[in-house]
Amino acid sequence: MNPYERMQLVLKGKLDELDRVPCSPYTGIFTVEALEKAGVKWIDALKTTEGMVKVIKTVHELTGLESATVGFDAVVEAEMLGLMPDFREKQAARGKYIWPTIKVKGVTMSGRKLDTPADLEAVIPEDVASAGRMPMILEAVKRLHDEYYGEIPVCARVGGPFTILAGYIMDTVQFLMLVVTKPDVVKEFYDVYKRMTIEEAKLLFEAGADIVSIAEDGAGCDNLAPAQFRDIVKPRLKEIFDKSGANAMTMSGTAGPIIKDCAELGAKIITVDEKTDIVKAKKDLEEVRPQHFMALAGDIPTIGMLAKGTPEQVKSYVKNLIERGIELVSPGSDLFLTTPLENVKAMVEATKEFGARK
């Protein structure tokens, strides 16, 4: 059984038919070491199909990772709406690599302020497929699909509306204050934005992605109370899954209190990080099966373990993780930029060693 076949069983809810636990993350897999090994410049990895594909393939070839995830940074959607990205090229030229950000939140490059849902509506691209770096990302998915189809799953990520709005488009503090003072306005923003999320996911599937994950990490319990999540996010996020066919999600941070709610959204896989008790989370998910099947992935700490640990520590953590009942071994979120590839390889090797079905 190969990684592609395992993932197809996971998506069908047939975990009992697996020969072993998969190690198929659909979180970001970009690292500085992969960039250097691939011989790709920082900006080319972020802004060209050739550079992105080369880095992704390098990670797979050097670590044995059982999936290929397209997409590195989280400012893709904000850029599509016309905001100015900062790719941190000056820092990269000095050997200091920092994730891209948005230069000025809430204001497009044309000077339009995004103060209201109507303002946001005005900048949603009519043709999502040609907006920003989407053409490059779609081509990267297509190339990887053509190369790896039937061998390993090709994954792609879409930023969830709340996460992108709060983190990259609006002023974070002000937007989170609206959750308390004007929740109906937040709902309006979400309703306007979600149409782009749905279209992105559809396009990624059409390009050949096997898994499309909605990264709605910003809507977890570190920012929203469970009641706020259920009122503002849950019904709108469910509509995204229903209309787009997206089949996975990430919810880093504290996700335990809303894990059953996430299962009801329609995703077949959820990745959580070390802030979520996976023993309890798995028990909660089993309680809602088979009506709402969602496999539990995670929760290897990306900084404390994968970036700063040793291969031996990573292997020990994976062994314990499998014993605690994780169903897919995965980093809890995107790999940290300084993550050594030998630690990623150790994660894969440990999954193969300790994840076999008895």
FENKA-V583342 format. One record per backbone hydrogen bond with DSSP energy under -0.5 kcal/mol. NH is the residue of the N-H (numbers start at 1). CO is the residue of the C=O. If there is no record, write none. Layout:
nh	co
NH	CO
NH	CO
This chain:
nh	co
4	151
6	2
7	3
8	4
9	5
10	6
11	7
12	8
13	10
14	9
15	13
17	14
18	15
21	355
22	327
32	337
35	31
36	32
37	33
38	34
39	35
39	36
40	35
45	41
46	42
47	43
48	44
52	44
52	48
53	49
54	50
55	51
56	52
57	53
58	54
59	55
60	56
61	57
62	58
63	59
64	60
65	59
66	23
68	153
70	68
70	155
79	75
80	76
81	77
82	79
83	78
85	83
86	101
87	85
92	88
93	89
94	90
94	91
95	92
96	91
97	95
98	96
101	86
103	84
106	169
107	104
108	112
109	82
111	108
114	106
115	113
120	116
121	117
122	118
123	119
123	120
124	120
124	121
128	126
130	127
131	128
134	131
137	133
138	134
139	135
140	136
141	137
142	138
143	139
144	140
145	141
146	142
147	143
148	144
149	145
151	148
152	148
153	66
155	68
155	153
156	211
157	70
158	213
160	215
164	160
165	161
166	162
167	163
168	164
169	164
170	165
175	171
176	172
177	173
178	174
179	175
180	176
180	177
181	177
182	178
185	182
186	182
187	183
188	184
189	185
190	186
191	187
192	188
193	189
194	190
195	192
196	193
197	193
198	194
199	195
200	196
201	197
202	198
203	199
204	200
205	201
206	202
207	203
208	204
208	205
209	204
210	154
211	154
213	156
213	211
214	248
215	158
215	213
216	214
216	250
219	216
220	217
221	254
223	220
224	220
228	225
229	225
230	226
231	227
232	228
233	228
233	229
234	229
235	230
237	233
238	234
239	235
240	236
241	237
242	238
243	239
244	240
245	241
247	212
248	212
249	269
250	214
251	271
255	253
258	255
259	256
262	258
263	259
264	260
265	262
266	263
267	262
268	247
269	247
270	295
271	249
272	270
272	297
276	273
277	275
278	276
281	277
282	278
283	279
284	280
285	281
286	282
287	283
288	284
288	285
289	285
289	286
292	288
293	290
295	268
297	270
297	295
298	328
299	272
300	330
305	301
306	301
307	302
308	303
309	305
314	310
315	311
316	312
317	313
318	314
319	315
320	316
321	317
322	318
323	319
324	320
325	322
326	321
327	296
328	296
329	22
330	298
332	300
335	28
339	336
340	306
343	340
344	340
345	341
346	342
347	343
348	344
349	345
350	346
351	347
352	348
353	349
354	350
355	351
357	19
